[in-house]
Amino acid sequence: MSMILKGKCIRLGLPAPKVYDTQKSYIKRLMIMGHKVNTRLCRFIGIANLHSIISSLKKKGVVFVTEHGLAKCPETNEIPPYHVDIIYMTQEQIRHHLKIKPEPTTAK
């Protein structure tokens, strides 16, 4: 598993990854916070396989929007003419996810 590049996340205005974040949990957290995530952004911050994360999240029942479109490259600040995966959660999907998320268990 490759490491999420904290400095590049911060440079883009994204939250710093937590020590315990996996690539999948970080992408999910970004969407819950209202961020749009795309292939170019992911590669810039050290996540090379957004398409695999999309598949895994869908298998786990996470509901979000998947689109294919143009996206700015954070490295060059240009918009290449090739479409990439773009994922995000609508406000309704965020509310639904937060409502069904199980409460953390506490030790007794």
KAHU-V7589 format. One record per residue. RES is the residue in one letter. SS is DSSP state (hx for helix, st for strand, lp for the rest). PSI is psi in whole degrees, -180 to 180 (999 if undefined). D_CENTER is the distance of its C-alpha to the mean C-alpha in whole Angstrom. Layout:
{{RES/SS/PSI/D_CENTER} {RES/SS/PSI/D_CENTER}}
This chain:
{{M/lp/131/16} {S/lp/161/15} {M/lp/143/14} {I/lp/129/11} {L/lp/101/13} {K/hx/-46/14} {G/hx/-41/16} {K/hx/-34/14} {C/hx/-49/11} {I/hx/-41/14} {R/hx/-32/16} {L/lp/0/13} {G/lp/16/13} {L/lp/157/10} {P/lp/150/11} {A/lp/140/13} {P/lp/144/11} {K/lp/159/14} {V/lp/-37/16} {Y/lp/-3/15} {D/lp/133/11} {T/lp/171/11} {Q/hx/-43/8} {K/hx/-44/7} {S/hx/-34/8} {Y/hx/-45/6} {I/hx/-44/2} {K/hx/-43/5} {R/hx/-40/7} {L/hx/-44/5} {M/hx/-41/6} {I/hx/-30/9} {M/lp/-3/10} {G/lp/8/10} {H/lp/146/8} {K/lp/138/7} {V/st/135/5} {N/st/169/8} {T/hx/-42/10} {R/hx/-44/12} {L/hx/-46/9} {C/hx/-46/8} {R/hx/-37/11} {F/hx/-37/12} {I/lp/8/11} {G/lp/11/12} {I/lp/107/10} {A/lp/-12/12} {N/lp/59/11} {L/hx/-37/8} {H/hx/-36/11} {S/hx/-37/12} {I/hx/-40/9} {I/hx/-49/9} {S/hx/-45/13} {S/hx/-43/12} {L/hx/-40/10} {K/hx/-39/13} {K/hx/-31/16} {K/lp/-4/15} {G/lp/11/15} {V/lp/128/12} {V/lp/127/13} {F/lp/170/11} {V/st/136/12} {T/st/127/11} {E/st/166/13} {H/st/122/15} {G/st/-174/16} {L/lp/147/17} {A/lp/145/15} {K/st/139/16} {C/lp/119/16} {P/lp/-25/15} {E/lp/-43/18} {T/lp/-13/21} {N/lp/24/20} {E/lp/163/21} {I/st/99/20} {P/lp/155/21} {P/lp/11/22} {Y/lp/135/20} {H/lp/147/17} {V/st/169/14} {D/st/136/11} {I/st/125/9} {I/st/149/7} {Y/st/167/8} {M/lp/138/10} {T/lp/166/13} {Q/hx/-39/15} {E/hx/-42/17} {Q/hx/-38/14} {I/hx/-48/13} {R/hx/-43/17} {H/hx/-45/17} {H/hx/-44/15} {L/hx/-29/16} {K/hx/-38/20} {I/hx/-8/19} {K/lp/127/18} {P/lp/145/20} {E/lp/143/22} {P/lp/144/22} {T/lp/149/25} {T/lp/142/28} {A/lp/142/31} {K/lp/999/34}}
